Amino acid sequence: GIQVEQSPPDLILQEGANSTLRCNFSDSVNNLQWFHQNPWGQLINLFYIPSGTKQNGRLSATTVATERYSLLYISSSQTTDSGVYFCAVVDYGGSQGNLIFGKGTKLSVKP
Amino acid sequence: DSGVTQTPKHLITATGQRVTLRCSPRSEDLSVYWYQQSLDQGLQFLIHYYNGEERAKGNILERFSAQQFPDLHSELNLSSLELGDSALYFCASSSRTSGVRNEQFFGPGTRLTVL
């Protein structure tokens, strides 16, 4: 099955810094989503981005489907950005659209 | 707020017991997916229902079962619980159309602790 790899696994930033999180996937995908899991465990949708570029405030994402990767950019990070960021895909040959998750990037933003 | 609700938020029970987790999808979403998040296995797909019918199974144990009712809410039943079943259980819903190109929205999860 499709493999989803996220890097880096851990990231520590000072408040105000910028960061780039990467998601590589091993096969063609129908769907790609980025999530933020906050310290309370909630999974919050950030982007639905099977291809192209999207921006939402301080966050933006780019997926280059032909090269099988996606990037999540966080600018001017805040302490509330702390948590785990997951990339999840639906593989092109997938049966009914279930998401396959990477292991996540744990982000800690220090004040 | 994603619009997906799950109850209960927390559940503490003993080994060998049976529990039921409940999920209400977003209004008019026909698909419900169940996922399990454990420390050692990460986030894994369990099962998918579309408009009352089972559509796909993932890494779901035989001790676990699910159903989706006519009002589209879904229940995940976990029986003969073991310590290793302790995890965060999420449901997610997606839009009216069946298929793979639909954004999924997650509920807040049910944290199950088996003692």
Interface residues (C-beta under 8 A of the other chain):
Chain A: N30 N31 Q33 F35 G41 Q42 L43 I44 N45 Y48 P50 F86 A88 V90 G94 S95 Q96 G97 N98 L99 I100 F101 K103 G104
Chain B: S2 S31 Y33 Y35 G42 L43 Q44 F45 H48 Y50 R55 A56 G58 L88 F90 A92 S94 S98 G99 V100 R101 N102 E103 Q104 F105 F106 P108 G109 R111
